[in-house]
Amino acid sequence: MAPDEHNNNERDRRVPDAVFPLPPSRPERVWAPSVDLLVTGSALLSGCAGVQSALDPHSEQADTLAVLFWTFTAVLGLVWLVTMAGLLLALTRRRDGRGESAEVRPAVKRPMLVAFAAMLASSAIVLSGLAVLSFGGQRTIFGSGAGAALTISVIGHQWWWQVRYEGDGGFETANEIRIPVGSPVDIKLTTADVIHSFWIPSLAGKLDLIPGKRNELRIEASKPGVYRGQCAEFCGQQHAHMAIFVVALESREFERWRADQAAPAKPMAHRRGQGVASAGSPPPAALSESSR
Ligand SMILES: [Cu+2]
């Protein structure tokens, strides 16, 4: 008996098929592009709308940011396509085999110089255009000062938002800001501990809350509704739960709510049965208002 045959027989005795059965043969998976595309497309598109999306703007500031985003995406996407096409052309183009560089061939040198100058000029034009657009957008996004209908202080804490309505009859809320629709509101941002970042994607860009400093942001909702925000700077273990809701109300409804908040607190007996709001969950009253 040959040595290999002996070894095979030994292995067969030690490893019977009953102990290690062969896996059943599986039918080859057929790629279903329609299902895959549907799932991927749905996942991508779900990020383009909703209560927390920079691509679903509901204010002038967020509109400006969305326009900047789509303009940059379109222009830079086009630049990428042209660059890839040029690269592909350079890789696949046949050389004449003489091995001479462009510098020693006058017939090639001039077109190369023209192409180089065109690329340099187009890069300068594209970058300058995007820079002008970007700086122009900042004037809208960070415009503040005269004309604000309301000033609110927001103080970041680990891990909640303290909201203080300034002026006569001032009051405080937690994790919820109510504003009148169509009126500019200035928000002063400070922090009581570490760096946080205030971001309501549907209403404005993000702005950091930095210890020892005060930043200001203007928001103006163009439509009533509830807009979710999120701390956008990692600030500790519960950072992911540090949410805030902006509730945009019609002017009359806002004034009624504001007067109610500024009034002396009612005895607890009248408030029995009402829940306590916490960071990460939308205000029940606000949601019922928005679903009307
Ligand atoms: Cu945070």
Residues whose N, C-alpha, C, O or C-beta is under 5 A from the ligand:
A	BS01	CU	C231 E233 F234 C235 H239 M242
